[in-house]
Amino acid sequence: MDTRLQELAHARYSQKAFLGALFDLALDEQWFDLQHMVQHDMAKAIIADYSYEMGRDYLNQDLFFNCWEEVIDVGWTTFCLHTGMTREKVDTSLAQLREGI
């Protein structure tokens, strides 16, 4: 992942208000909403801003598909560090969510 994109992802996912909202969702076991916020809302916003900064229009599709998973990984890693929840617990909860759909 490009250094600037990584910096942007760390900064965005580390915002106090965002982490607070994620923590509240985790307490309520709202995994669908957690997943949506980390993997869709914030990841798209980060990549869109990065794409625009790089002069590649707003939310360049090639950039999005090439970086999306790495940006999301930063999000879940930051979430785990903030909450103390293990990545294994996150992955298990997301897998259960997928199985239930």
C-alpha positions in Angstrom: 0.0 0.0 0.0 1.2 3.5 -0.8 2.6 5.4 2.2 0.2 8.3 1.8 -2.8 5.9 1.5 -1.7 4.1 4.6 -1.3 7.4 6.5 -4.7 8.5 5.5 -6.3 5.1 6.4 -4.6 5.2 9.9 -5.7 8.7 10.5 -9.3 8.2 9.5 -9.9 4.9 11.2 -8.3 6.3 14.4 -10.7 9.2 14.7 -12.1 9.2 18.3 -15.8 9.6 17.2 -15.5 6.8 14.6 -13.9 4.4 17.1 -16.5 5.3 19.7 -19.3 4.5 17.3 -17.6 1.2 16.4 -17.1 0.3 20.1 -20.8 0.9 20.8 -21.8 -1.3 17.9 -19.4 -4.0 19.1 -20.9 -3.9 22.6 -24.4 -4.5 21.1 -23.0 -7.2 18.8 -24.2 -5.3 15.7 -21.7 -7.0 13.3 -23.6 -6.1 10.2 -23.4 -2.4 11.0 -19.8 -2.7 12.1 -18.8 -4.4 8.9 -20.7 -1.8 6.8 -19.0 1.1 8.6 -15.4 -0.4 8.4 -15.6 -2.1 5.0 -17.9 0.2 3.1 -18.4 3.7 4.5 -15.0 4.5 5.7 -13.0 2.4 3.2 -14.7 4.1 0.3 -14.3 7.6 1.8 -10.6 7.0 2.4 -10.0 5.7 -1.1 -12.1 8.4 -2.7 -10.1 11.2 -0.9 -6.8 9.5 -1.8 -7.9 9.1 -5.4 -8.9 12.7 -5.6 -5.5 13.8 -4.0 -3.7 11.8 -6.6 -5.5 13.5 -9.4 -7.3 10.3 -10.5 -10.8 11.6 -10.1 -13.1 10.9 -7.3 -13.1 7.2 -6.3 -11.1 5.8 -9.3 -12.3 2.2 -9.8 -8.8 0.7 -10.5 -7.4 2.3 -7.4 -10.5 1.2 -5.4 -10.2 -2.5 -6.4 -6.4 -2.5 -6.0 -6.4 -1.0 -2.5 -9.8 -1.8 -0.9 -8.7 -4.9 1.0 -5.5 -3.3 2.4 -7.5 -0.3 3.6 -10.1 -2.5 5.3 -7.3 -4.4 7.0 -6.1 -1.1 8.5 -9.6 -0.5 9.7 -10.0 -3.9 11.5 -6.5 -3.7 12.9 -7.3 -0.2 14.4 -10.6 -1.5 15.7 -8.9 -4.4 17.4 -6.3 -2.2 19.0 -8.9 0.2 20.3 -11.3 -2.4 21.7 -8.9 -5.1 22.7 -10.8 -7.6 20.7 -8.8 -10.2 18.8 -8.7 -10.3 15.1 -9.8 -13.9 15.4 -13.0 -12.9 17.2 -13.6 -10.3 14.5 -13.1 -12.8 11.7 -15.2 -15.4 13.4 -18.1 -12.9 13.9 -17.9 -11.7 10.3 -17.9 -15.3 9.1 -21.0 -16.0 11.2 -22.7 -12.9 9.7 -22.0 -14.2 6.2 -23.3 -17.7 7.0 -26.5 -16.2 8.4 -27.3 -14.2 5.3 
